[in-house]
Amino acid sequence: MRKRKGRRKIMKLVEILEKCNALGIAEKRNIAEDYCEIVFLAKEIDEWNTVFSGIFGPAVKPKGTKPTRQDSEITSEFGGIYTNQVLYKKGFDEGTVIAMFWPWQDGNYITLKIARIAKK
């Protein structure tokens, strides 16, 4: 089967994590084919945002902005997205990849959730 010209194959989460190798990871909670969850230090947020902006483009929902209904729907399966959190999103032919930064209340850590969502 030949690929159509211009077709964008969905990104593997392991490929995303490989681009983060130079960054510090405080805890690896879940690393799977379609979902990853890790924790990093909040003081390194600028470096993480730089890497994720390079992969996804600018955040579709930056910290401090209210999520749209579409943002809430696409993230609901993974805990949702709130005003103090960041959402990156990129569409592909086979589906969408999202990345969410969830800051902890203590201000010291951020949970990163990355998910591949297949088209229905």
N, C-alpha and C positions, 0 to 999 in steps of 0.2 A: 504494500500500500504506500503510495507516494504522499508526502506531506504537501499541503497547499502552501504556496508562497505567502510569507507574511504571518503564518500561523505561529502563535505563541504558546509553547508548551508550558504547563504549570510548573512552577518552581518547587523543587524538593526542599523540605524544611532543613534537612541535613546540609544542603548547600548554603542556606541562610546562616546556619550556626557556624559553618566553616569561615564565613566572612567576619565572624565575631571572635575568632581565635585570639586575637591580640588584646581583647577586652577581658576584664576579670569577671568570673562567674562565682558567686558565693555559694550557690546550691543548684544542683540539677534535680528537679523534681520528677519530670516525665519527659522522655525523649522517645517519640514514636514517629511513624511515617506521616501521620496526618495531624499530630498535635505535639507541641513541645511546651514545657513550662520550666523556666529557670528563674533564679533570683540574682540580682546584681546590686552593687552599692549605688545608692542615690547620688553620691558625689560624682559619679562617672556618667551621669545622664547625658551630658553634652556629647561625649564620645559615642554613646549608644544611639542618640538621635542622628548623629552624623552618618553612622553606618547604615541605619535604617532608612534615612532619607536617600542615601545612595542606591539602596535596593528598591525601595517602593516609590520614591519621589516624596514630596512634602506630605506631612501627616494630613489625613483627611479630616481628623478631629483633633486639633491641638488641645493641650491642657488649658483649662479655663473656658472652653466653649461648650455649649450645651449640645449633646448628641442629637442628630436628626433621627426621625423614626426609622429610616433605613439603617443607620448605624446601630441603633438599638436592636433591630431585628436580626441583622447579620451576626451580632455578637452575643445574642441571648443564650445560645447553647453553651457558651464559654464563660458565663457570669455577667454578661452585659458590659456596657461602657457608660461611664459617668463623667460629669463635668471636670473632675480633677485628674482624669486619665487621658491617655493619648492613644489614638487609633491610626494605624497605617493600613492601607488596603490596596491590592493590585489585582486586576482582573486578567484572566487568561482564557483561552478557548475552552478548557476543560473545567474551569471554575474560578475561585477567588482564593487568594492568600491574605490573611489578616494578621496583624501583630498589635498587641495591646500592652501598654505600659501601665501597671497598676502600682502607684506609690503606696507604701505602708504608712500607717498613722504615725509611727515613731519617726518618720522622715529619714531613716537610715538605709532603707532597702526599697527596691522596686521589683515586683514580679512581672516577668515578661511572658506573655502567652502568645504563641504563634500557631495558627491553624490553617489547614487546607480544607476548603469547602467545595465539594464537587457540585457541578451544575445538576439540577434536578430535571 
